[in-house]
Amino acid sequence: MITRIPTPLDLTLREFVSLRNIVIRSFTPSHQVAAPDKERLLELGLIQIGMGGLMPTPAGRIVARL
């Protein structure tokens, strides 16, 4: 369970870049994000799976813009 919104410091550079790319596009096919990054971002509640791809959550949009 998430108890706080993560910050960019909680992410590796690669995870942060993946998150930013998902936020910029608003929708990213699942295969375009490395599996470990996708799993970690899902675990942190920064992205969600929907409509066959990945979309940022409100928390993900906040973190990507910090």
C-alpha angles and dihedrals in degrees: 000000000000114000098178141011109268120237128221087260089066090061133070115241090255092051091048092050090049090051093049091050091051092048093048092052096036087213128042128180108248095238092061093070123069110253096238091050092047093050093048094047090048090049091052092049094241096122136024135202114245139148091006096305146055126287130181120251120223088261089051091054090051094049093046091055097048 
